[in-house]
């Protein structure tokens, strides 16, 4: 399946299910592991980023708090990406296994 435009590369496993009304595919996230880079913040505490999700950053005072915050940020990032892909009529989604 090709859509005529380049798509984003996602690491992880997705399953695509047809929607009978418009025959587009929506991804359903099964599981995903993403590397998180944690940095010391100049003002104290920590900040984290997920290189695979451009712009996905968060911060916290402790490592557990920072990891919880970056997880929440990643979930929000993926939800927005899913919504944007689902509303593009010329995009088709499929599953690959790495």
C-alpha positions in Angstrom: 0.0 0.0 0.0 1.3 3.4 -0.9 -0.2 6.8 -0.3 1.9 9.0 -2.6 3.5 10.9 0.3 6.2 10.0 2.7 5.1 9.0 6.2 6.7 9.2 9.6 8.8 6.3 10.8 7.6 4.9 14.1 9.4 2.3 16.2 7.0 -0.2 17.7 4.3 -2.6 16.8 1.0 -1.5 15.4 -2.0 -3.4 14.1 -4.2 -1.8 11.5 -7.9 -2.5 11.4 -10.2 -1.4 8.5 -13.1 0.9 9.3 -16.0 -0.2 7.0 -17.5 3.3 6.6 -14.5 4.9 4.9 -12.1 1.9 4.4 -9.2 3.8 6.1 -7.0 2.1 8.7 -6.4 3.3 12.2 -3.4 2.1 14.3 -3.9 0.3 17.6 -0.9 0.5 19.8 0.1 -2.9 21.1 3.4 -2.1 22.8 6.4 0.2 22.3 9.7 0.7 23.9 11.5 4.0 23.3 14.9 5.2 24.5 14.7 8.2 26.8 17.6 10.5 27.3 17.7 12.1 30.7 19.8 15.3 31.3 20.6 17.3 34.4 18.8 20.7 34.3 20.8 23.8 34.9 18.2 25.1 37.4 18.2 21.8 39.3 16.3 18.5 38.7 16.2 16.7 35.4 14.8 17.0 32.0 14.2 14.2 29.5 13.6 13.8 25.8 12.6 11.0 23.5 14.7 11.4 20.3 12.2 9.2 18.2 9.4 11.7 19.0 10.6 15.1 17.9 9.7 17.8 20.5 8.7 15.3 23.2 10.3 16.6 26.3 9.5 16.8 30.0 11.1 17.5 33.4 11.0 16.6 37.0 12.8 16.9 40.3 13.8 13.2 40.6 14.4 10.4 38.1 11.1 8.6 38.9 9.2 11.8 38.6 11.0 12.7 35.3 10.3 9.3 33.8 6.6 9.4 34.8 6.3 12.9 33.2 8.1 11.9 30.0 5.8 8.8 29.8 2.7 11.1 30.0 4.2 13.4 27.4 4.9 10.5 25.0 1.4 9.2 25.4 0.1 12.7 24.5 2.5 13.0 21.6 1.4 9.6 20.2 -2.3 10.4 20.6 -2.0 13.6 18.7 0.0 11.8 15.9 -2.7 9.1 15.7 -5.5 11.7 15.5 -3.6 13.6 12.7 -3.0 10.4 10.7 -6.6 9.3 11.1 -8.0 12.5 9.7 -5.8 12.6 6.6 -7.8 11.0 3.8 -4.8 10.3 1.6 -2.8 8.4 4.3 -2.9 4.6 4.7 -1.5 2.9 7.7 -0.1 -0.7 7.7 1.9 -2.9 10.1 5.6 -3.9 9.8 7.6 -6.0 12.2 11.2 -5.3 12.9 
